[in-house]
Amino acid sequence: MKPDFNIIRWVALFEGSSLLLLLFVAMPLKYYAGIPEAVRIIGPIHGILFLSFLVVLFLHAGKRELSLVKTLMGFVASLIPFGTFIFKAKVLAK
Protein backbone atom coordinates (compact mmCIF):
# COMPACT_ATOMS: atom_id res chain seq x y z
CA MET A 1 0.00 0.00 0.00
CA LYS A 2 1.27 3.46 -0.91
CA PRO A 3 1.89 5.81 2.04
CA ASP A 4 -0.46 8.75 2.56
CA PHE A 5 1.56 11.96 2.43
CA ASN A 6 -1.38 14.40 2.60
CA ILE A 7 -0.53 15.75 6.06
CA ILE A 8 3.15 16.28 5.29
CA ARG A 9 2.24 17.98 2.00
CA TRP A 10 0.05 20.49 3.85
CA VAL A 11 2.61 21.07 6.59
CA ALA A 12 5.32 21.58 3.93
CA LEU A 13 3.13 24.14 2.19
CA PHE A 14 2.45 26.08 5.41
CA GLU A 15 6.07 25.85 6.62
CA GLY A 16 7.43 27.06 3.30
CA SER A 17 4.91 29.90 3.16
CA SER A 18 5.75 31.00 6.69
CA LEU A 19 9.48 31.04 5.86
CA LEU A 20 8.83 33.23 2.83
CA LEU A 21 6.65 35.57 4.90
CA LEU A 22 9.36 35.79 7.53
CA LEU A 23 12.19 36.44 5.08
CA PHE A 24 10.47 38.62 2.50
CA VAL A 25 7.82 40.47 4.51
CA ALA A 26 8.55 40.47 8.24
CA MET A 27 12.32 40.97 8.11
CA PRO A 28 12.17 43.89 5.65
CA LEU A 29 9.42 45.46 7.75
CA LYS A 30 11.62 45.14 10.82
CA TYR A 31 14.85 46.46 9.32
CA TYR A 32 13.66 48.91 6.67
CA ALA A 33 10.37 50.18 8.08
CA GLY A 34 11.18 49.92 11.77
CA ILE A 35 8.27 47.57 12.53
CA PRO A 36 9.73 44.76 14.68
CA GLU A 37 6.25 43.49 15.57
CA ALA A 38 6.07 41.70 12.22
CA VAL A 39 8.93 39.38 13.21
CA ARG A 40 7.52 38.94 16.71
CA ILE A 41 4.31 37.62 15.15
CA ILE A 42 5.56 35.66 12.13
CA GLY A 43 8.72 34.30 13.83
CA PRO A 44 7.02 32.07 16.41
CA ILE A 45 4.41 30.94 13.89
CA HIS A 46 7.18 29.88 11.53
CA GLY A 47 9.01 28.17 14.40
CA ILE A 48 5.97 26.07 15.26
CA LEU A 49 5.39 25.17 11.61
CA PHE A 50 9.09 24.33 11.13
CA LEU A 51 9.06 21.99 14.12
CA SER A 52 5.75 20.50 12.97
CA PHE A 53 7.24 19.76 9.56
CA LEU A 54 10.23 18.04 11.15
CA VAL A 55 8.02 15.96 13.46
CA VAL A 56 5.80 14.81 10.59
CA LEU A 57 8.85 14.19 8.38
CA PHE A 58 10.54 12.02 10.99
CA LEU A 59 7.29 10.20 11.79
CA HIS A 60 7.09 9.15 8.14
CA ALA A 61 10.76 8.15 8.25
CA GLY A 62 10.17 6.15 11.43
CA LYS A 63 7.37 4.23 9.71
CA ARG A 64 9.77 3.55 6.82
CA GLU A 65 7.58 5.49 4.39
CA LEU A 66 10.51 7.77 3.53
CA SER A 67 14.07 6.61 2.96
CA LEU A 68 16.99 8.16 4.83
CA VAL A 69 17.98 10.11 1.71
CA LYS A 70 14.47 11.52 1.22
CA THR A 71 14.25 12.38 4.93
CA LEU A 72 17.55 14.26 4.75
CA MET A 73 16.36 15.99 1.58
CA GLY A 74 13.24 17.11 3.45
CA PHE A 75 15.30 18.42 6.36
CA VAL A 76 17.63 20.40 4.07
CA ALA A 77 14.64 21.64 2.06
CA SER A 78 13.08 23.06 5.23
CA LEU A 79 16.12 25.32 5.67
CA ILE A 80 16.02 26.82 2.16
CA PRO A 81 13.47 29.32 0.84
CA PHE A 82 11.13 27.53 -1.59
CA GLY A 83 12.76 24.23 -0.53
CA THR A 84 9.67 22.61 0.94
CA PHE A 85 7.68 23.49 -2.17
CA ILE A 86 10.24 21.65 -4.32
CA PHE A 87 10.38 18.75 -1.84
CA LYS A 88 6.59 18.52 -1.89
CA ALA A 89 6.44 18.55 -5.69
CA LYS A 90 9.38 16.23 -6.43
CA VAL A 91 9.57 13.80 -3.51
CA LEU A 92 6.01 13.69 -2.20
CA ALA A 93 4.32 13.75 -5.61
CA LYS A 94 1.25 11.56 -5.97
C-alpha positions in Angstrom: 0.0 0.0 0.0 1.3 3.5 -0.9 1.9 5.8 2.0 -0.5 8.7 2.6 1.6 12.0 2.4 -1.4 14.4 2.6 -0.5 15.7 6.1 3.2 16.3 5.3 2.2 18.0 2.0 0.0 20.5 3.9 2.6 21.1 6.6 5.3 21.6 3.9 3.1 24.1 2.2 2.5 26.1 5.4 6.1 25.9 6.6 7.4 27.1 3.3 4.9 29.9 3.2 5.7 31.0 6.7 9.5 31.0 5.9 8.8 33.2 2.8 6.6 35.6 4.9 9.4 35.8 7.5 12.2 36.4 5.1 10.5 38.6 2.5 7.8 40.5 4.5 8.5 40.5 8.2 12.3 41.0 8.1 12.2 43.9 5.6 9.4 45.5 7.8 11.6 45.1 10.8 14.8 46.5 9.3 13.7 48.9 6.7 10.4 50.2 8.1 11.2 49.9 11.8 8.3 47.6 12.5 9.7 44.8 14.7 6.2 43.5 15.6 6.1 41.7 12.2 8.9 39.4 13.2 7.5 38.9 16.7 4.3 37.6 15.2 5.6 35.7 12.1 8.7 34.3 13.8 7.0 32.1 16.4 4.4 30.9 13.9 7.2 29.9 11.5 9.0 28.2 14.4 6.0 26.1 15.3 5.4 25.2 11.6 9.1 24.3 11.1 9.1 22.0 14.1 5.8 20.5 13.0 7.2 19.8 9.6 10.2 18.0 11.1 8.0 16.0 13.5 5.8 14.8 10.6 8.8 14.2 8.4 10.5 12.0 11.0 7.3 10.2 11.8 7.1 9.1 8.1 10.8 8.2 8.3 10.2 6.1 11.4 7.4 4.2 9.7 9.8 3.5 6.8 7.6 5.5 4.4 10.5 7.8 3.5 14.1 6.6 3.0 17.0 8.2 4.8 18.0 10.1 1.7 14.5 11.5 1.2 14.3 12.4 4.9 17.6 14.3 4.7 16.4 16.0 1.6 13.2 17.1 3.5 15.3 18.4 6.4 17.6 20.4 4.1 14.6 21.6 2.1 13.1 23.1 5.2 16.1 25.3 5.7 16.0 26.8 2.2 13.5 29.3 0.8 11.1 27.5 -1.6 12.8 24.2 -0.5 9.7 22.6 0.9 7.7 23.5 -2.2 10.2 21.6 -4.3 10.4 18.7 -1.8 6.6 18.5 -1.9 6.4 18.5 -5.7 9.4 16.2 -6.4 9.6 13.8 -3.5 6.0 13.7 -2.2 4.3 13.7 -5.6 1.3 11.6 -6.0 
